Structures are given as structure tokens and as C-alpha cells.
Amino acid sequence: MLRHEFQPGRLVVGVFLTAAGVAYAGDAGGWWKTEWFAVIPVMVAGLFLAGVTAALARAIRRRRGAPEGRGR
């Protein structure tokens, strides 16, 4: 199995997308009421945090001298 480089920005986006999915699934299941616009701030915050996380991870990797594009 090929190993891939860990990308923390994608992990952050995945967590926020999962949270949005859970919010809408709870609404569809009748457990609570989720307004259509309630997920917009969650997604904007998630994308912003993912961008910051990805930029930090890239800066750390570049500073440590890890090879970029490994496995491509």
C-alpha cells in the first residue's frame, strides 16, 4: 500500500464538513431544527481554519527541509 503525505488542512475541512452533515442529518431525522443558513458560518470558519492550518504545515515542512511533492 502506498503511503501518502499527511495533510492537516484536509483533516480540518473534513471535520467541518462532517459537522455540517451531522447538523443536516439531525434535521432530516427530526431530532432538531436546522435553518438552511446555519451551516454557512460553520463552513466559512472551517475553510479559513483549514487554510491557516495548511499554510502553517507547509511553512513547517519547508523550514525543516522535508521534500515537497513526495509521492507524486
N, C-alpha and C positions, 0 to 999 in steps of 0.2 A: 504494500500500500504506500503510495506516495505521500510524503508529509508536506504540509503547507505552512506558510508563514502565518503566525498568529496576528490577527488584525483587530485590535481592541475597538476601533471605531465601528466596525461592523457588528461587534458584540453589543455595543451601546444601542445602535439602531435597532437591532433585533429585540432587545429588551423593551424598548419603547413601542415598537410595532406589536409585540405580544401584548403589552398592556392595553393598547388601543383595541386589539382584537378581543381581549377579555371584557373590556367595557361594552363593546357592541354585542358580544355573545350573551352577557348578563342581561342586556336589554331585550335581546331576542328571546331569551329564556323566561322573561317575565320576573326576574329577580329584582331588578331595579330599573329606573328610567334614565336613559342616557340621551341627552339632547344631541342633535346632529352636529352642532358646532363645538361640543365639549372636547372633542379629541384634537382639534386644531392646535390649541396651546401645548398639548402633550407632544404632538408630532414636531412642532417648531422647536420646542425645548430639546427634544431628543436629537433632532438633526443638528442643532447648534452644539450640543454636548459631544456628539459623535465627531463633528468637525474638529473641535478642540482636542479631543482625545486622539484622533488620527494625526493631527499636526504635532502634538507632543510626542507620540510614539515615533513618528518619523524623525523628529529632531533628536530624540534619544538614540535611535538606531544610527543616525548619521554621525553623531558625536562619538559613539562607541566604535565606529568603524565596521559595523556589520555590513555584509554585502547586500546591496539593493537588487531587487529583481531576481532573487534566488528562486529557482524552481520554475522559471518561465521559459 
